[in-house]
Amino acid sequence: MIDLRQAGLQYFCCPKCGQSLAFQESGAVLSCRGCDAEFPIHAGLPRFVPARNYAESFGFQWNRHARTQLDSHTGLPISELRVKAATGWTRSLQGEVILEAGSGAGRFTEILVKTGATVLSFDYSVAADANARNNGAAPNLLLFQGDIFAIPCPPKSFDRVFCLGVIQHTPNPERAFRSLASRVKPGGQLVIDVYAKSVLAMLHSRFLLRPFTKRMKKERLYELVARWTPPLIGPAAALRKLFGRAGARLVPISEFSHLGLAPEINREWAVLDTFDMLSPEFDYPQSMATVRSWFESEGFRNVEVFRGANGVVARGIAP
């Protein structure tokens, strides 16, 4: 990873007042030059958020399934193809700086670092530690734990801002979008996706179960999911073949046989994604019209909004 002392601090600012940061003598804390804010460095990663927060379930799942969704683990280019479909990036991005918001265990980070760009990647949860284990050897990567609503980086400082599979799980998706939009340089690109809001999507079993499951202790919920998911994979796969995505939603699990995963890896994905859909504190799908209105209200141009693998995908060029 990029050495914080040598080059890393140039990318950061205080998320409270916007001033620059400096190392304290111990080297284990960053302090703000403009206010009294202090931010610990733990396991090599700056921590700009409280240890306990609404994303704890994500930290739990991504450390339990740190490698499950990595292309290097599955042997299939699933994450790579999703990044390319969402972004349209087909060339080297050497010399550019990318911000990735909500990295999880780093399935997309693994792809982004291969572009040659400098990549700053963060997660609100301790999933950032799983990402460090997976991708920390990349010399063009800088990881931290941060808040999408108070990103510790100056406004208009990134050539590209990238955020897949995240903003629907924040308390306020529109506010999260605007925070991301504020970090894009003029002429830079913002790429997001969000769960799609539709009648069919809102009938998904997760919306019936989550009012109860999100209140369970995450360890207990995971234990139940790990027990009930594998026997339901066969029925879910059969219903998908018969009735498509709508059929698969009749069974209260996620299942990915259609991706060509090996059986054992498919079981890992099914358990992980079933826990992922039942455990989050927040889950706010959005319509295509709403997402387009966000981009247009911020003055983005060349805005494209379309259906993607995970719902609504949108990208645009910052004014």
Buried (B, 14 or more C-beta within 10 A) or exposed (E): BBEBEEEBBEBBBBBBEEEBBEBEEEEEBBBBEEEEBEBBBEEEBBBBBEEEBBBBBBBBBBBBBBBBBBBEBBEBEBBBEBBEEBBEBEEEBEEBBBBBBBBBBBBBBBBBBBBBBBBBBBBBBBBBBBBBBBBBEBEBBBBBBBBBBEBBBBBEBBBBBBBBBBBBBBEBBBEBBBBBBBBBBEEBBBBBBBBBBEEEBEEBBBEEEBEEBBEBEBEEBBEBBBEEBBEBBEBBBBBBEEEEEEBBBBBBBBBBBEEEBEEEBBBBBBBBBBBBBBBBBBBBBBBBEBBBBBBEEBEBEEBEBEEBBBBBBBBBBBE
